[in-house]
Amino acid sequence: MKCSTKVLVKCKNGIHLRTASHLIGLLKGFNQKVWIRKGSLRIDARSILGILMLQAKKGTSLKLEAYGDKCSGAIETLRDFFNDKEVCFDEKEEF
């Protein structure tokens, strides 16, 4: 089974090391294979270096993909992550 959705990076500093680390931590409860796409680049969502390679700045559109049984749970968790203003940690700027 395949699940996917598109998200927008909303943090003014984009996805940096702390944000990427938090994202990876959220996936620990899932066994599904999860990928993040930016254009033609596809990276493993559990790879901190891969996430940083995306160079996802504010306004960047990403496609999230998960494969396996109950893949919708992983996708919903990641979608919620990207829609949560707390993900930006101590950034003062609003979404």
Secondary structure, DSSP 4 states (H G I P E B T S, - for coil): -EEEEEEE--STT-S-HHHHHHHHHHGGG--SEEEEEETTEEEETT-HHHHHHT---TT-EEEEEEESTTHHHHHHHHHHHHH-GGGGTT--S--
